[in-house]
Amino acid sequence: MSKARAFKRLKRTTIVFKMEKEMANLAVSDGTKPSAPAKLGMVPLAAKKEKNAGKGRKVMVATNVRKLTIAANQPIYKYAVQVNYVFVKDDGTECTVEMSKSTRKGTEHDNDKSRCQKVYKEAVSRYEALRTGGPFFYDRQASLYSLTKLKTENISFDVDKGICKRPNFKKAQFILKKVDDSFQSTSNDIKKTVNPCPGKADRTLLEAMNIIVSGPAFDNKNVITVGACVHYLIDTTGIDVANKDYQEGGLYSAVGASKSVKTLEGANRLAPGLFMTTEMKTTLFHPDNVSLVDVLKSYRGFAANLAHNTPAAQRIEKAFVGLDVSLNYGPYAGLGEDGQVSKIRKFSTSSVQTTFKWNDREVNMVTYYKEKYGITLKFPHLFTVEAKGKVGRINFPVELLVLCPNQTVTNDQMINNEQADMIKMSAAQPHIRKSTTETVVKNVGLASNNIYGFIKVEEPLQVEGIVLDKPKIIFAGNKLANLDDPKSRFPTDFNMAGAYYIAKELSNWELVFVENEEVKGLAEQFVTEMRKNGMKASNPVISYIVRNDLEAVFKRAKAAKRQLLFFVVKSRYNYHQSIKCLEQKYDLLTQEVRAETAEKVFRQPQTRLNIVNKTNMKLGGLNYQIGSETFRRADYLIVGFETSQRSGGNPDYPISVGYAANMLDHHQKFAGGYVYVKRSNDVFGPIIKDTLVRILQTTKKNRGAPNEILLYFNGVSEGQFAMLNEEYQQQVKNACKAISDTYRPHFTIIASSKTHNERLYKSDKGRIVNLEPGTVVDHHIVSPVYSEWYHASAVARQGTAKATKFTVIFTTNPKESLYTYEQLTNDLSYDHQIVFHPVGLPVPLYIAGRYSQRGAMVLASNMGPIYTNNVMDVAATNKEYGYDTKGLFETRFNA
């Protein structure tokens, strides 16, 4: 065992119980602020390019974007609000916490906003200036907007009654004053809200409008609001969306609408306008304010003595990691939003087994709660919860915790079929989704024709789009696939037109079954299909998994220098994660097919072909070539960065960032890997230089140094554009310089996202249908100052397709047209090579996303990151669990 593995997990026999310190001071911080970093956003993004002038076929596109027309010269006044809570610490000193600038997340952030609202209501009751004039719009934090000027522009008072239930609370302070900069904004200030330099845009009007248009939703008693902009209906009568409830966990679904107000190009980008997008949201929630132990009882396998390290507990644990809970005993019971909130990290040892120092003696949790609070624990032999608090990690008996309200269920917390169910619930046909969305939006209150007498909300826009030309798909012998086959179910699906463009040889491989579960004749089926498509394939060695000993199979295969281990096992064994973890450990290429799927090989040619398509790509082949003017250069490096934001199932684990690039011996072959990074607001920045250096070195070895580089970053928000423009582009330059002091290739950075609210549909003679693959919209509903376009690349096999939004952030090649980037992005979506149709993202991003998921899987299989001297060691984790130093790095191992 390596030293890194030896330090991998933190072992402890006793727990230093930190509850006394945790509960002694309920204040959040002492108000000390770190020095501010240099301001980003003062450098312009890439100059806006002209829209596609018509290269492609024109179509009409319906949207969920509505123009907002504001009464001319309407002033909007902004006031700064400060809400402070003052607490008394154990030593008698006071600690002031500003709630109105809360940077906390989840339940704690929502609670801070509720505290601000409570104090604001007190201010309204005390001051006539906040009851006359207006109307007033408070964001429940640091900003108050009004359509009239306050008679009293400086308000300050203290209140100590009816505000907070915490025992060490002393008073709350309310301070209101006018904002010096951008104090008054008018409806004529729309152009000021956007700027090529993001930091120079005055967003006051946008901030105000986002609060104001939500006013009817805030006032709607049938609506609850989560965060700042998602409004859910309590009573869904009249809404044609099914509700879903789950016995395990008490989970339930809710339907609502999100909204955002932004400045868009409109009919004339020199005179931009305000627009609102409204999107239906179907979301799964955890139950509100329910005892944690009662929720646990709903799960199968639960028992009063269930240990934390049993399979049943480990399954249940996944549904709870990351949830916020509040204490519900002794002085902490009944505090509501003023209670102590902690985040569940994992399940741990029982109350009987968990010991710590208290009053100079070693006690367990049963004794502690009995002597300290007079509580006799009902479940002393049940696992406890290890939660993350302000001063460290603390263990709590589950019976003393309550789930905090309004918590959505994350993908990692879905342990049954919840994710598939939610996809089905959202997978309405386009015409149904559009009409249902409009009904939900109206019921919530976001589609009023006239808001407060000065905002007119127009009907959703229709704009012109363009369907780009399809690329050519070329097989061996320059045989072309038919992309206009009337027999195809979808217009972009294609079939084999010959042998693989580059077919590989497979001479030393192993077909692995579970002992006594071999699928007879399967090897012959695979070998025949491989040879049919141009591969040179030998018969495999047949081997077996005996007594669940997977690692023995890998050890023997490694010694035999196998090219490929091909597993055929039934899904009930759940070997997939272990197989991929061992692949990384032994640097040995694997492929896995469920035995249930393998049975279909004998009667379904398409299933057999799909499996062999994957095999050829894993071995370094190329099933077909893309015939494209934009994707033909061997000296053009294309890189994608993507993260699934998964971290192996634990919020304390590092994030897995995937990347992929066409760095192999043919410019249309993509490979990549993943890198673990600590959680932060910037997961890409720390890895760009070193990752790109590795990619450039590999590309240079295989094809020569590229003359141009295109980098996609997926999942980037508009608030991060300045970071990409200024910091990421410098990282790219640093990587190029690391290759050679004189190496100066052209490069372009493009941000992409599917987390936007815009929904686009094809309007076909009055019918609402899905966009055709290849449809782009690059005007009217895009930024007036950035080069942007929406792109639908793939067919929606069910439900409604969602277009991806792309923004050109930085380029050293300003003469390149927007059309070129649009067409290249479209052509890249055809380069998946395994499925014979375009996918939902350009392939470097699509593959990078799969690598990100693989990284999270490997991390989870290894029970988390490596620790050195009790500190998480990200560098050691990457070295031990990554592929960068493996022979498989230069293969598409995750095909």
KAVEN-V338516 format. One record per run of one state. SS is the DSSP state (helix for helix, strand for strand, loop for the rest). FROM is the first residue (numbers start at 1). TO is the last residue. Records with the same first field share a line. If there is no record, write none. Layout:
SS->FROM-TO ; FROM-TO
This chain:
loop->1-2 ; 7-18 ; 25-56 ; 71-74 ; 89-93 ; 102-105 ; 127-127 ; 131-135 ; 139-142 ; 147-153 ; 160-168 ; 179-183 ; 187-189 ; 194-197 ; 201-203 ; 213-214 ; 220-222 ; 227-229 ; 234-244 ; 246-247 ; 251-251 ; 265-265 ; 267-268 ; 272-272 ; 286-290 ; 297-310 ; 319-323 ; 328-329 ; 333-335 ; 339-340 ; 351-354 ; 359-360 ; 374-382 ; 390-391 ; 404-407 ; 409-410 ; 414-417 ; 427-429 ; 445-449 ; 452-454 ; 468-471 ; 481-501 ; 503-504 ; 507-508 ; 515-521 ; 533-535 ; 538-540 ; 546-549 ; 560-563 ; 570-570 ; 574-575 ; 587-589 ; 603-604 ; 619-621 ; 623-624 ; 628-635 ; 644-654 ; 662-670 ; 678-684 ; 704-707 ; 715-717 ; 740-745 ; 754-759 ; 765-766 ; 770-774 ; 778-779 ; 781-786 ; 793-803 ; 812-817 ; 829-842 ; 862-866 ; 869-870 ; 873-873 ; 882-886 ; 891-895
helix->3-6 ; 19-24 ; 99-101 ; 106-126 ; 128-130 ; 190-193 ; 198-200 ; 204-212 ; 215-219 ; 248-250 ; 269-271 ; 292-296 ; 311-318 ; 330-332 ; 336-338 ; 365-373 ; 398-400 ; 411-413 ; 418-426 ; 430-444 ; 476-478 ; 522-532 ; 550-559 ; 571-573 ; 576-586 ; 595-602 ; 605-618 ; 685-703 ; 718-739 ; 818-828 ; 843-861 ; 874-881 ; 887-890
strand->57-70 ; 75-88 ; 94-98 ; 136-138 ; 143-146 ; 154-159 ; 169-178 ; 184-186 ; 223-226 ; 230-233 ; 245-245 ; 252-264 ; 266-266 ; 273-285 ; 291-291 ; 324-327 ; 341-350 ; 355-358 ; 361-364 ; 383-389 ; 392-397 ; 401-403 ; 408-408 ; 450-451 ; 455-467 ; 472-475 ; 479-480 ; 502-502 ; 505-506 ; 509-514 ; 536-537 ; 541-545 ; 564-569 ; 590-594 ; 622-622 ; 625-627 ; 636-643 ; 655-661 ; 671-677 ; 708-714 ; 746-753 ; 760-764 ; 767-769 ; 775-777 ; 780-780 ; 787-792 ; 804-811 ; 867-868 ; 871-872
